[in-house]
Amino acid sequence: MTETVTTEEQVIDPIFFEKMLLKLLFVNEDVRDKVYPHLKPELFDVFEHQNIVQDFLAYKEKYEKFAKVSELKLYSKDKEVFETLLDVMKIDETEFNSSQLLDEVESFFKEKLIWNDINAMVDALKEDVDKAADLPDKMRDSFSFSFDTSVGLDFIDDFDTLYEAIHNHDKTVSSGIKIIDQIIDGGFHEKSITLFLAGTNVGKTLVQCAFGCNALLANKNVLYITFEEDEKKISKRFVSNLLDIEINDLKLVSREKLKAKHDKIKKQVSEKLIIKEYPEGTISANHIRNLLKELEMKKKFKPDIVFVDYIGCMNPNGKVNTNINSNDTLRLVTGQVRALGMEFGFPVISAMQANRGGINSSELDLTDAADSIGQAFKADAIFSITQTDELKEAGLYNCKLIKSRFGLNSYKFSMGVDVPKMRLFDWDDDNIELSSTPKPPPGVQKDIVDDAAVKMVKSGMKDNKDVKRKKLMGLNFK
């Protein structure tokens, strides 16, 4: 096919693209099938073109098939409209580069869809704001419109794609905790959502901040969305972790010393941490989508991982349906947040609140979720975290992988926690071994830690923790 490009006047003339789109409806089945669900007369500027589309749609509805040009001649009541169609059909699309032409027509149609959505939103806002509730979703569909004709993987005939699917791993962001990365196949996976189930005051925010610090130190862009604590309080947690200063001692550190430590971190970290605060119950996944686009536009920032602290504080997209219960509502919100990860290609990390029956338990399961069991259905991985008085004194979490789409399930392990410095670390990580039939690594808690184990842990806890933290985080502040 020739590489000839049309004249500049034709390229910039939107009427040319209207004509080309009309012709493609009759000569290109792939384009027609993509355009048809969105096709409306008002998307076209020329009156005759609107009538062609109107007749095209009416013929399809009446005869349940797409009209040929000759068939539309018999159906159309307006001679001028049909003559316009004949002129459209005379356009020789073979003189253009086919890929370039399809790209240009696709962009033209997408712009028309978006403009139509904007006008519909303006009209709805003039009448009743509630009528515009579902329009952001329609506009998102318009933005994502494409002539892509892929219909999926042919398991029998497409061996090369099948082989790549087997051997190409998902992109992951390391948790910074060796045992967690091992049992979920490398870390937090792109296009997935991982939840941490814990009771009140166990440390759901601490866990998320610690993983956020680990990701930042691994030079990943981190977005942290907070509802229950404001931006400044969350930033203090990150400061304490990253600068190796207990959170209650931050006020005692001089400006000069704090600045010196901060400068060291700036040299070590090449990416960014953005913390954004919202009031509880005021935003949906669409608000986060808008934030992502605004951050990209204003700060050239694209997150590698997103923390939502936590999803139970969000609303569904669009107008809230008062007829559905809280379980279905939270399942819907979780699915919409997970869809963000799929759309933008990052992992999402959030938390779940344990119910009253699970608050004092030494081990949690999915039935202990307070907010919604439906939320668990949407998650790709769920970890439970508990801490008895003995474990709290020893500086340990009892953890269990209770759901995973990445391999192991029902796997128990211990994780060290340094509350004053908002940190997590592997417990006895040097001896962790996994096999196809996993055996609990040293340090795994079964039901409860016995007194002898607690005394042993406590005796060497502080020195051991300091060594492990600095080794894990790559810090050596004097």
C-alpha positions in Angstrom: 0.0 0.0 0.0 1.3 3.4 -0.9 2.7 5.7 1.8 1.2 8.8 0.2 -0.3 11.2 2.7 -3.3 13.4 2.0 -3.0 17.2 1.6 -2.7 19.4 4.6 -6.1 21.0 3.9 -7.8 17.5 4.0 -6.0 16.3 7.1 -7.0 19.3 9.2 -10.6 19.4 7.9 -12.8 17.5 10.3 -15.4 17.0 7.5 -12.9 14.8 5.7 -12.8 12.5 8.8 -16.6 12.5 9.0 -16.7 11.2 5.4 -13.9 8.7 5.9 -15.7 7.3 9.0 -18.9 7.0 7.1 -17.2 5.0 4.3 -15.5 2.7 6.8 -18.9 1.8 8.2 -19.6 0.2 4.8 -16.2 -1.2 3.9 -14.4 -2.1 7.1 -16.2 -4.6 9.4 -13.8 -4.3 12.3 -14.2 -0.5 12.4 -17.9 -0.7 12.0 -18.3 -3.2 14.9 -16.2 -1.0 17.2 -18.1 2.2 16.2 -21.6 0.9 16.1 -22.3 0.7 19.9 -21.4 4.5 20.2 -22.8 5.7 16.9 -25.3 8.6 17.1 -26.3 11.2 14.4 -25.4 14.1 16.7 -21.7 13.1 16.6 -21.6 14.4 13.1 -21.6 18.1 12.1 -22.9 17.9 8.5 -26.7 17.6 8.3 -26.6 15.0 5.4 -24.1 12.9 7.4 -26.4 12.9 10.3 -29.2 11.6 8.1 -27.0 8.9 6.7 -26.2 7.7 10.2 -29.9 7.9 11.1 -30.9 5.7 8.2 -28.0 3.3 8.8 -29.1 2.8 12.4 -32.8 2.5 11.5 -32.1 -0.1 8.9 -30.0 -2.2 11.4 -32.9 -2.0 13.9 -35.5 -3.0 11.4 -33.7 -5.7 9.5 -31.2 -6.8 12.2 -28.3 -6.5 9.8 -26.0 -3.8 8.5 -27.1 -2.2 5.2 -25.1 -2.2 2.0 -25.0 1.0 0.0 -27.5 -0.4 -2.5 -29.8 -1.4 0.3 -29.7 2.0 1.9 -30.6 3.5 -1.4 -34.0 1.7 -1.4 -34.5 2.5 2.3 -33.6 6.2 2.3 -36.4 8.6 1.7 -34.1 11.6 0.9 -32.4 11.6 -2.6 -29.9 14.3 -1.5 -28.8 12.1 1.5 -28.1 9.2 -0.7 -26.2 11.3 -3.3 -24.1 12.5 -0.4 -23.4 8.9 0.5 -22.4 8.1 -3.1 -19.9 11.0 -2.9 -18.5 9.6 0.3 -18.0 6.2 -1.2 -15.9 7.7 -4.0 -13.1 8.6 -1.6 -10.1 6.4 -2.4 -8.8 5.4 1.0 -6.0 3.2 -0.6 -4.0 6.3 -1.4 -3.4 6.7 2.4 -1.2 4.8 4.8 -3.8 2.5 6.3 -2.4 2.5 9.9 -2.1 6.3 9.9 -5.6 6.8 8.5 -7.2 4.5 11.1 -5.3 6.3 13.9 -6.5 9.7 12.7 -10.1 8.5 12.2 -10.0 6.9 15.7 -8.8 10.1 17.3 -11.5 12.1 15.5 -14.3 9.7 16.7 -12.9 9.7 20.2 -12.9 13.5 20.4 -16.5 13.5 19.1 -17.5 11.0 21.9 -15.8 13.1 24.6 -17.3 16.4 23.3 -20.7 14.8 23.3 -20.3 13.6 26.9 -19.2 17.1 27.9 -22.3 18.7 26.4 -24.5 16.0 28.0 -22.9 16.8 31.4 -23.5 20.6 31.0 -27.1 20.0 30.0 -27.6 17.6 33.0 -26.1 20.1 35.5 -28.5 22.8 34.3 -31.4 20.6 35.2 -30.4 18.3 38.1 -26.9 17.5 39.3 -27.9 13.9 40.2 -28.6 13.2 36.5 -24.9 13.7 35.8 -23.7 11.1 38.3 -23.0 8.4 35.8 -21.5 10.7 33.1 -17.9 10.5 34.5 -18.0 6.7 33.8 -19.3 7.3 30.3 -16.6 9.9 29.7 -14.0 7.4 30.9 -15.3 4.9 28.3 -15.0 7.6 25.6 -11.4 8.3 26.6 -10.6 4.6 26.3 -12.3 4.1 22.9 -10.1 2.3 20.4 -10.3 0.5 17.1 -8.3 -2.3 18.7 -9.8 -5.5 17.2 -8.0 -8.1 19.4 -10.5 -10.7 20.6 -8.3 -12.6 23.0 -5.8 -15.4 23.2 -6.3 -18.4 20.9 -5.1 -21.2 23.2 -4.6 -23.8 20.4 -3.1 -21.7 17.6 -1.2 -18.9 19.5 1.6 -20.9 21.1 4.1 -18.0 21.2 1.8 -15.8 23.3 1.0 -18.8 25.5 4.7 -19.4 26.1 5.3 -15.8 27.0 2.4 -15.9 29.5 4.1 -18.9 31.2 7.6 -17.4 31.4 7.0 -13.7 31.7 6.4 -12.7 35.3 4.3 -9.8 36.5 6.0 -6.6 37.4 6.3 -6.4 41.2 7.2 -4.0 43.9 9.2 -5.6 46.7 7.6 -5.4 50.1 11.0 -5.1 51.7 10.2 -8.2 53.7 11.9 -11.3 52.4 9.3 -13.9 53.5 6.4 -11.9 52.1 8.1 -11.5 48.7 8.8 -15.2 48.6 5.2 -16.4 49.4 3.5 -14.1 46.9 6.0 -14.6 44.1 8.2 -11.6 44.2 6.2 -8.9 46.0 3.2 -6.7 45.4 2.0 -7.4 41.8 1.0 -4.8 39.3 -2.7 -4.6 38.5 -3.5 -6.3 41.9 -4.8 -5.3 45.3 -3.4 -6.6 48.6 -5.2 -6.2 51.9 -4.0 -6.4 55.5 -6.6 -7.6 58.0 -6.0 -6.4 61.6 -7.8 -5.3 64.7 -8.0 -1.9 66.2 -4.6 -0.4 67.3 -2.7 -3.3 65.9 -1.0 -1.2 63.3 -2.7 -1.1 59.9 -1.4 2.4 59.1 2.0 1.5 60.5 2.2 -1.5 58.2 1.2 0.5 55.1 3.7 3.3 56.0 6.5 0.8 56.5 5.9 -0.9 53.1 5.7 2.6 51.6 9.1 3.4 53.0 10.5 0.2 51.7 9.2 0.9 48.3 10.6 4.5 48.3 14.0 3.2 49.4 13.8 0.7 46.5 13.4 3.8 44.2 9.8 3.4 43.5 7.3 6.3 43.2 4.8 6.0 46.1 1.4 7.6 46.4 -0.2 7.4 49.9 -3.9 8.3 50.2 -5.0 8.8 53.8 -8.5 9.3 55.4 -8.1 8.7 59.1 -4.9 10.7 59.7 -3.9 13.9 58.1 -1.0 14.4 55.7 1.4 15.8 58.4 0.8 12.9 60.8 1.4 10.4 58.0 4.6 12.3 56.9 5.9 12.0 60.5 5.6 8.2 60.3 7.7 8.3 57.1 10.2 10.7 58.6 10.7 8.5 61.7 11.2 5.3 59.6 13.4 6.9 56.9 15.6 9.0 59.2 16.0 6.4 61.9 14.5 8.5 64.7 11.8 7.4 67.1 8.6 9.2 66.3 8.3 10.7 69.9 11.8 12.0 69.7 11.4 14.0 66.4 10.6 17.2 68.3 13.8 16.9 70.2 16.0 16.7 67.1 17.6 20.1 66.1 16.7 21.5 62.7 20.3 21.1 61.5 20.6 17.4 62.5 17.2 16.7 61.0 18.2 18.5 57.8 21.4 16.6 57.6 19.6 13.2 57.8 17.0 14.3 55.3 19.7 15.3 52.9 21.2 11.8 53.1 17.9 10.3 52.2 17.5 12.7 49.3 20.8 11.5 47.9 19.8 7.8 48.4 16.2 8.1 47.0 15.7 9.1 43.3 11.9 8.9 43.2 9.0 10.7 45.0 6.5 10.1 47.8 3.2 12.0 47.5 0.8 11.9 50.5 -2.8 13.1 49.8 -5.4 13.5 52.5 -9.2 13.3 52.0 -12.0 13.5 54.5 -13.6 10.1 55.2 -16.6 9.2 53.0 -16.1 12.0 50.5 -14.3 10.4 47.5 -14.6 7.5 45.1 -12.2 5.7 42.8 -13.0 8.4 40.2 -11.5 11.0 42.5 -8.3 9.0 42.7 -8.3 8.7 38.9 -8.5 12.4 38.6 -5.7 12.8 41.2 -3.5 10.5 39.2 -4.0 12.5 36.0 -3.4 15.8 37.9 -0.2 14.5 39.4 1.1 13.4 36.0 0.2 16.7 34.5 1.5 19.0 37.3 4.4 17.0 38.8 5.2 14.4 36.0 4.5 11.9 38.7 3.3 8.3 38.0 3.1 6.0 41.0 4.7 2.6 41.0 2.6 1.6 44.0 -0.5 3.2 45.7 -1.5 2.9 49.3 -5.2 3.6 50.3 -5.5 3.9 54.1 -8.1 2.6 53.8 -10.8 1.5 51.3 -13.5 1.2 53.9 -13.5 5.1 54.0 -14.5 5.5 50.4 -17.7 5.7 48.4 -18.7 4.0 45.1 -18.4 5.8 41.8 -21.4 7.9 40.8 -24.5 8.3 42.9 -24.7 6.2 46.0 -27.4 3.5 45.7 -29.3 3.5 48.9 -30.8 0.1 48.1 -27.6 -1.9 48.4 -26.2 -2.9 51.8 -22.8 -2.0 53.2 -21.3 -5.4 52.2 -22.2 -4.9 48.5 -21.1 -1.3 48.7 -17.6 -2.1 49.9 -17.3 -5.0 47.5 -18.1 -2.5 44.7 -15.6 0.1 45.9 -12.9 -2.5 46.3 -13.5 -3.6 42.7 -13.4 -0.1 41.4 -10.1 0.7 43.2 -8.6 -2.6 41.9 -9.7 -1.5 38.4 -7.6 1.6 38.9 -4.5 -0.6 39.5 -5.4 -2.5 36.3 -5.9 0.7 34.3 -2.7 2.4 35.4 -0.6 -0.7 36.0 0.3 -0.5 39.7 -0.3 -2.5 42.8 -2.8 -1.2 45.4 -2.2 -1.8 49.1 -5.0 -1.2 51.7 -6.3 -2.6 55.0 -9.4 -4.3 56.4 -10.7 -3.9 60.0 -11.3 -7.0 62.1 -14.7 -7.4 63.8 -15.2 -7.6 67.5 -14.8 -11.3 67.6 -11.3 -11.0 66.0 -9.9 -8.1 68.0 -8.4 -10.3 70.8 -7.7 -13.3 68.6 -4.2 -14.7 68.2 -5.1 -15.6 64.6 -7.6 -14.1 62.1 -9.4 -15.6 59.1 -11.6 -14.1 56.4 -14.7 -14.6 58.6 -13.2 -12.1 61.0 -13.5 -9.1 58.5 -15.7 -6.4 60.0 -16.3 -4.3 56.9 -17.3 -6.7 54.2 -16.6 -10.3 53.2 -17.4 -9.1 49.7 -14.3 -6.9 49.9 -12.2 -10.1 50.3 -13.7 -11.6 47.1 -12.0 -8.8 45.0 -8.6 -8.9 46.7 -5.7 -10.7 45.1 -3.9 -11.3 48.4 -4.9 -10.9 52.0 -2.6 -11.1 55.1 -3.9 -11.2 58.6 -1.9 -9.5 61.4 -2.4 -10.1 65.1 -0.4 -9.2 68.2 -1.0 -10.7 71.6 0.4 -9.0 74.7 3.4 -11.4 74.6 4.1 -10.6 71.0 3.7 -6.9 71.6 6.3 -7.0 74.4 8.6 -9.0 72.1 8.1 -6.7 69.1 6.6 -9.2 66.8 3.5 -9.6 64.6 1.8 -13.0 64.1 1.0 -13.1 60.4 -0.9 -15.4 58.1 -1.4 -15.4 54.3 -5.2 -16.2 54.2 -5.8 -15.6 50.5 -3.5 -15.5 47.5 -3.7 -15.7 43.7 0.0 -16.0 43.5 0.8 -19.4 45.0 0.7 -20.4 48.6 -2.3 -20.0 50.9 -2.7 -20.4 54.7 0.9 -19.7 55.4 1.9 -18.5 58.8 5.0 -16.5 59.7 6.3 -13.9 62.2 7.3 -10.4 61.3 9.3 -8.0 63.4 7.8 -4.6 64.2 9.5 -1.5 65.7 6.7 0.7 66.7 8.7 3.8 67.8 10.4 3.9 64.3 7.4 2.7 62.3 9.3 -0.2 60.8 8.8 -3.8 59.8 11.6 -6.3 59.3 12.1 -10.0 58.7 12.3 -12.2 61.8 15.2 -14.7 61.5 15.1 -14.1 57.8 18.6 -15.7 57.2 17.1 -19.2 57.7 13.9 -18.9 55.6 13.5 -21.8 53.2 10.5 -22.5 51.0 9.7 -25.6 49.0 6.7 -27.0 47.1 5.5 -28.4 50.4 6.3 -25.4 52.6 7.6 -25.8 56.2 7.2 -23.0 58.6 10.5 -21.0 58.8 12.1 -20.5 62.2 10.2 -17.9 64.1 6.8 -18.9 62.8 4.1 -18.5 65.5 1.6 -21.4 65.8 -1.0 -20.3 68.2 0.8 -18.4 71.0 4.4 -17.8 71.9 5.4 -19.7 75.0 7.1 -18.0 77.9 10.5 -19.4 77.2 10.4 -18.1 73.6 9.3 -14.7 74.8 12.2 -14.4 77.2 14.7 -15.5 74.6 13.3 -13.0 72.1 13.3 -10.2 74.5 16.8 -10.8 75.7 18.4 -10.0 72.4 15.7 -8.0 70.8 17.0 -4.5 70.7 20.5 -5.3 69.3 19.1 -7.8 66.8 16.4 -5.3 65.6 19.0 -2.5 65.1 21.2 -4.7 63.0 18.4 -6.1 60.9 16.8 -2.7 60.3 20.0 -1.1 59.1 20.9 -4.1 56.9 17.4 -4.2 55.5 17.0 -0.4 54.9 20.6 0.2 53.8 21.0 2.9 56.4 24.0 3.5 58.6 23.4 6.8 60.4 25.9 7.8 63.1 
